[in-house]
């Protein structure tokens, strides 16, 4: 299996990437913005994506998005094909796209919003810290991407200050003394539980 920087030659995988993302979003009920093949292909053309292949078979994918004129970047759409899940491949893809982001956008803050406990753990291992949404990009084009999530109303009700997703940030310019310790998975699990109880109960009223 190879995990490489994608280019235009990988455009043929755009359809299956979008399908895999959509199916995963339906299963999870939240956490992944729907994308179209043209959007994915553009990231490949710009060298802002990583793809995992087993020969010619699609294994996994993740891409980089720039916001606020490059002040922020996000590693988005992390997905592994169902046939290859449970093998630690997502972590390898996440590591590759994070390293690529740090090389290509050296001074950019790398951020993530996710409901996935596994992704939170991977982010923490890479040096991300949990933050409020106010510390993330203000670019409204990013937040519009949340419209395809079934819980978008939560983001609207809170005036874009919080949602079921947890915001996480890696700041390359943070002082050494501000470096965060790795956070235990049970902390993320507890946070996710609190958010579900808080926001989903309100939604049922």
C-alpha positions in Angstrom: 0.0 0.0 0.0 1.2 3.5 -0.9 0.3 6.8 0.7 1.3 9.6 -1.6 0.6 13.2 -2.5 -2.3 13.1 -5.0 -2.1 14.8 -8.4 -4.4 15.1 -11.5 -3.6 11.5 -12.5 -5.7 10.4 -9.5 -8.8 12.3 -10.7 -10.3 8.9 -11.7 -10.8 8.2 -8.0 -12.8 11.3 -7.3 -16.2 9.6 -7.7 -15.4 6.8 -5.3 -13.9 9.2 -2.8 -17.1 11.3 -2.8 -19.3 8.2 -2.5 -17.2 6.9 0.4 -17.4 10.2 2.2 -21.2 10.4 1.7 -21.8 6.9 2.9 -19.7 7.5 6.0 -21.5 10.7 6.8 -24.8 8.9 6.5 -23.7 6.2 9.0 -22.2 8.7 11.5 -25.0 11.2 11.0 -22.6 14.1 11.3 -19.0 15.2 11.0 -18.2 15.1 7.3 -19.1 17.8 4.8 -20.5 16.5 1.5 -18.2 17.1 -1.5 -18.5 16.8 -5.3 -15.9 15.2 -7.6 -14.9 18.6 -9.1 -14.0 19.9 -5.6 -11.9 16.8 -4.9 -10.1 17.0 -8.3 -9.2 20.7 -7.7 -7.4 19.7 -4.5 -5.5 17.0 -6.4 -4.5 19.5 -9.1 -3.2 21.9 -6.5 -1.2 19.2 -4.7 -3.3 19.6 -1.7 -4.4 16.0 -1.1 -3.1 12.7 0.0 -4.4 9.4 -1.4 -3.8 5.8 -0.2 -3.8 3.0 -2.8 -3.4 -0.7 -2.8 -2.2 -1.2 -6.3 -5.0 0.4 -8.3 -7.6 0.0 -5.5 -8.7 3.0 -3.6 -7.9 2.8 0.1 -8.2 6.3 1.7 -8.0 10.0 1.2 -7.6 13.4 2.9 -7.2 16.9 1.6 -6.0 20.4 2.6 -8.1 23.5 2.6 -6.8 27.0 2.9 -8.7 29.7 4.8 -8.2 33.4 5.7 -5.6 33.9 2.9 -3.5 30.9 4.2 -3.5 31.9 7.8 -5.4 28.7 8.6 -5.4 25.3 6.9 -7.6 22.3 7.6 -7.0 18.7 6.9 -10.5 17.6 5.8 -12.4 14.7 4.4 -10.3 12.0 6.1 -11.8 8.7 4.8 -10.8 5.1 4.5 -12.7 2.6 2.3 -14.8 0.1 4.3 -12.7 -2.8 3.0 -9.5 -1.4 4.6 -10.8 -0.1 7.9 -9.6 -1.3 11.3 -6.0 -1.5 10.1 -4.6 1.8 11.4 -4.6 3.3 7.9 -6.5 6.5 8.9 -3.7 7.3 11.3 -1.1 6.9 8.6 -3.0 9.2 6.2 -3.6 11.7 8.9 0.2 11.8 9.7 1.0 12.2 6.0 -1.4 15.0 5.3 -0.4 16.8 8.5 3.3 16.7 7.6 2.5 17.9 4.0 0.5 20.8 5.5 3.3 21.8 7.8 5.8 21.7 4.9 3.7 23.5 2.3 2.1 26.0 4.7 4.8 26.5 7.3 3.3 29.4 9.2 -0.4 28.4 9.0 -2.4 27.2 12.0 -3.8 23.7 11.3 -7.3 23.2 12.6 -10.0 20.6 12.7 -13.6 20.2 13.7 -14.8 16.7 14.3 -17.2 14.5 16.2 -15.0 11.4 15.8 -13.2 10.3 18.9 -10.6 8.5 16.9 -9.8 11.7 14.9 -9.6 13.7 18.2 -7.1 11.2 19.5 -5.0 11.4 16.3 -5.1 15.2 16.4 -4.0 15.2 20.1 -1.1 12.9 19.3 0.0 15.3 16.6 0.0 18.3 18.9 -3.4 19.8 18.4 -5.3 21.2 21.4 -9.0 21.7 21.9 -10.1 25.3 21.4 -13.3 27.3 21.1 -14.7 28.0 17.6 -13.7 31.7 18.1 -10.0 30.6 17.8 -10.6 29.1 14.4 -11.0 30.6 10.9 -13.6 33.4 10.5 -13.8 32.6 6.8 -17.6 32.1 6.2 -16.8 29.9 3.2 -15.5 27.2 5.6 -18.6 27.3 7.9 -20.9 27.1 4.9 -19.5 23.7 4.3 -21.3 22.6 7.5 -24.7 23.1 5.8 -24.7 19.5 4.6 -24.5 18.3 8.2 -27.7 17.2 9.9 -26.8 19.2 13.0 -26.2 22.5 11.2 -29.1 24.0 13.1 -27.0 23.7 16.3 -24.3 25.8 14.8 -26.9 28.4 13.8 -28.6 28.4 17.2 -25.3 29.1 18.9 -24.4 31.9 16.6 -21.5 29.8 15.2 -19.9 29.6 18.7 -20.1 25.8 19.2 -21.6 22.7 17.9 -21.5 18.9 18.4 -18.1 19.0 16.7 -15.0 19.8 18.8 -12.6 22.4 17.5 -8.9 21.5 17.6 -5.9 23.6 16.7 -2.2 23.2 16.0 -0.3 26.5 16.2 3.2 26.3 14.8 4.1 29.6 16.4 3.0 28.6 19.9 5.8 29.1 22.6 7.3 25.9 24.0 5.7 26.6 27.3 2.3 26.6 25.7 2.7 23.1 24.3 -0.2 20.9 25.2 0.1 17.5 26.8 -1.7 14.7 25.0 -5.3 14.4 26.1 -6.7 11.1 27.3 -9.5 9.7 25.0 -11.9 9.5 27.9 -11.8 13.3 28.1 -13.0 13.6 24.5 -15.6 11.0 25.1 -17.0 12.9 28.1 -17.0 16.2 26.1 -18.9 14.5 23.2 -21.4 13.1 25.6 -22.0 16.5 27.3 -22.5 18.2 23.9 -25.0 15.6 22.7 -27.0 15.9 25.9 -27.0 19.7 25.8 -27.7 20.3 22.1 -29.8 17.3 21.1 -32.2 17.7 24.0 -32.8 21.3 23.0 -33.4 20.2 19.4 -36.2 17.9 20.6 -38.1 20.6 22.4 
